[in-house]
Amino acid sequence: MCSGAQISAKLFIFAPCMKQTILLIEDDATFGTMLQKWCGRNGFEAELCSDIASAQAELTHKKVDLVLSDLRLPDGDGIMLLHWMRDLNMDTPVIVMSSYGEIQSAVAAMKLGAEDFLEKPMNPAILKEKIEQALLKKPVEAKPVKAVKANVDGMVMGKSAVARQMYDHILKVAPTRMSVLIMGESGTGKEYAARMIHENSPRRSKPFIAVDCGSLSRELAPSELFGHLKGSFTSAIEDKTGVFVQADQGTVFLDEVGNLSYEVQVQLLRALQEQKVRPVGSVKDIKVDVRILAATNENLEEAIAEGRFREDLYHRLNEFSLFIAPIRDRKGDIEIFANEFLRQANEELDKSVQGFSSDAMALLEKHHWSGNLRELRNTVRRLVLFASNDIITVDDIPAFASQSTNEDLALQPDNEREQIENVLRKTRGNKTLAAQLLKIDRKTLYNKMHLYGIKL
Ligand SMILES: Nc1ncnc2c1ncn2[C@@H]1O[C@H](COP(=O)(O)OP(=O)(O)OP(=O)(O)O)[C@@H](O)[C@H]1O
């Protein structure tokens, strides 16, 4: 930390060229802002972060050409960040800014691959020279950030405390090969979290394959997962490579893993334990190296107690658990996601809606969002489609205004059938979520669906 008095605007002229992005990591807000403005005046695009967690978030989903980081930060030091970048093979040059007496740390940073270091207070001319030198070493067309690839386009990251803790867990577990069980209500972003883990792992250049276990029939699941040989069953008209072999050295994401039949669970456990799969109809095992991420929105411990899920498989999948909180519990993130969904909807629908009025945003923040981010995305898309002005106002979302902020859908005795049907419609048939909203257990929901003849 230091006073930025020596950074003077007048010394430099704006240099219009292909703008390169500098990520500034500085917890002294005044100095950080001054530095950011200085960068702008000197022809650089500058993003400002005040701690390591948010810097990691920026580095993992934006193109950054240079990092200019303070050594001492609220959630750790610049050395930690360098370790993390090195583990992920990120080659973005880093210049560390050290204060008087931090020379030892600055040396450690250089050993870890920092491009240079600058002692505070900094001389702007030297700062500019070092930035230019560091940028010269990295051609503009070089791959921007190694951590996240294009297949996570449109992915944004929340800034709430809950979200930060989740990213912190993701970043810790990502570089390992541990299996991760991702839990959370439907639409909270479990698949996106799985992609984030893959993209931040050393496997990121290898395949990420998502399998919806809910849609795999008992008969076809083994062939889908492990492959089959031609003629091994009636419809096997040619050899098929299973997901595990296709994803070799990469990651397989098993969504709704609780829906796998008991028989397939046994085969899956074997594949995980032995790192080998045997295609249906074959007598030979194939060696595979696959990391497994699994997701569920039902309570698997309950499923184990009811004998529907194997406990040994559960422990194998749950080497690390990650809980994704519903969006209503991290209201601070709603604006970020709503703006991103607005951007996506504008692009998709060829519209140019600029944003939300502050009371419209307040309404979005109050809504219960039982369908989580998926519901928010669909709502924003609908709002953009119907928007007649540049800004979405409260008048564009009258439906929410009349709703209670904490929608209580608990089952009432008088019109049970209608309520259950409504809630199942709301959850798009997700019975676990429907049972939670109705405040009954799944078994009771099944019994009542049976009693009222409700079919999905
Ligand atoms: N980090 C993110 N950035 C941008 N959009 C996101 C993000 N996470 C989720 N979404 C949006 O929310 C939608 C639902 O996310 P996702 O499919 O990952 O949820 P899920 O929890 O796996 O749902 P389900 O339990 O129904 O499978 C996505 O299609 C995407 O539009």
The ligand as an SDF file (V2000), in Angstrom:
LIG
                    3D

 31 33  0  0  0  0  0  0  0  0999 V2000
  -21.7780  -18.9380  -14.0240 N   0  0  0  0  0  0  0  0  0  0  0  0
  -22.7680  -18.7640  -14.9050 C   0  0  0  0  0  0  0  0  0  0  0  0
  -22.6970  -17.7740  -15.8150 N   0  0  0  0  0  0  0  0  0  0  0  0
  -23.6870  -17.5590  -16.7080 C   0  0  0  0  0  0  0  0  0  0  0  0
  -24.7910  -18.3030  -16.7590 N   0  0  0  0  0  0  0  0  0  0  0  0
  -24.9300  -19.3020  -15.8840 C   0  0  0  0  0  0  0  0  0  0  0  0
  -23.9310  -19.5940  -14.9080 C   0  0  0  0  0  0  0  0  0  0  0  0
  -24.3350  -20.6560  -14.1700 N   0  0  0  0  0  0  0  0  0  0  0  0
  -25.5380  -21.0050  -14.6640 C   0  0  0  0  0  0  0  0  0  0  0  0
  -25.9080  -20.2050  -15.6860 N   0  0  0  0  0  0  0  0  0  0  0  0
  -27.1750  -20.2440  -16.4390 C   0  0  0  0  0  0  0  0  0  0  0  0
  -28.1060  -21.0310  -15.7260 O   0  0  0  0  0  0  0  0  0  0  0  0
  -28.5250  -22.1400  -16.5140 C   0  0  0  0  0  0  0  0  0  0  0  0
  -28.6060  -23.3560  -15.6250 C   0  0  0  0  0  0  0  0  0  0  0  0
  -27.2920  -23.7470  -15.2610 O   0  0  0  0  0  0  0  0  0  0  0  0
  -26.8940  -25.2940  -15.1200 P   0  0  0  0  0  0  0  0  0  0  0  0
  -27.4260  -26.0990  -16.2570 O   0  0  0  0  0  0  0  0  0  0  0  0
  -25.4360  -25.3340  -14.8770 O   0  0  0  0  0  0  0  0  0  0  0  0
  -27.7170  -25.6210  -13.8020 O   0  0  0  0  0  0  0  0  0  0  0  0
  -27.8660  -27.0180  -13.0470 P   0  0  0  0  0  0  0  0  0  0  0  0
  -27.8070  -26.7240  -11.6060 O   0  0  0  0  0  0  0  0  0  0  0  0
  -26.8820  -28.0000  -13.6020 O   0  0  0  0  0  0  0  0  0  0  0  0
  -29.3500  -27.4290  -13.4370 O   0  0  0  0  0  0  0  0  0  0  0  0
  -30.0260  -28.9170  -13.3580 P   0  0  0  0  0  0  0  0  0  0  0  0
  -30.0000  -29.3370  -11.9190 O   0  0  0  0  0  0  0  0  0  0  0  0
  -31.4270  -28.6540  -13.8200 O   0  0  0  0  0  0  0  0  0  0  0  0
  -29.2420  -29.8010  -14.2660 O   0  0  0  0  0  0  0  0  0  0  0  0
  -27.4920  -22.2690  -17.6260 C   0  0  0  0  0  0  0  0  0  0  0  0
  -28.0680  -22.7530  -18.8090 O   0  0  0  0  0  0  0  0  0  0  0  0
  -26.9980  -20.8660  -17.8030 C   0  0  0  0  0  0  0  0  0  0  0  0
  -27.8530  -20.1670  -18.6870 O   0  0  0  0  0  0  0  0  0  0  0  0
  1  2  1  0
  2  3  1  0
  2  7  2  0
  3  4  2  0
  4  5  1  0
  5  6  2  0
  6  7  1  0
  6 10  1  0
  7  8  1  0
  8  9  2  0
  9 10  1  0
 10 11  1  0
 11 12  1  0
 11 30  1  0
 12 13  1  0
 13 14  1  0
 13 28  1  0
 14 15  1  0
 15 16  1  0
 16 17  2  0
 16 18  1  0
 16 19  1  0
 19 20  1  0
 20 21  2  0
 20 22  1  0
 20 23  1  0
 23 24  1  0
 24 25  2  0
 24 26  1  0
 24 27  1  0
 28 29  1  0
 28 30  1  0
 30 31  1  0
M  END
$$$$
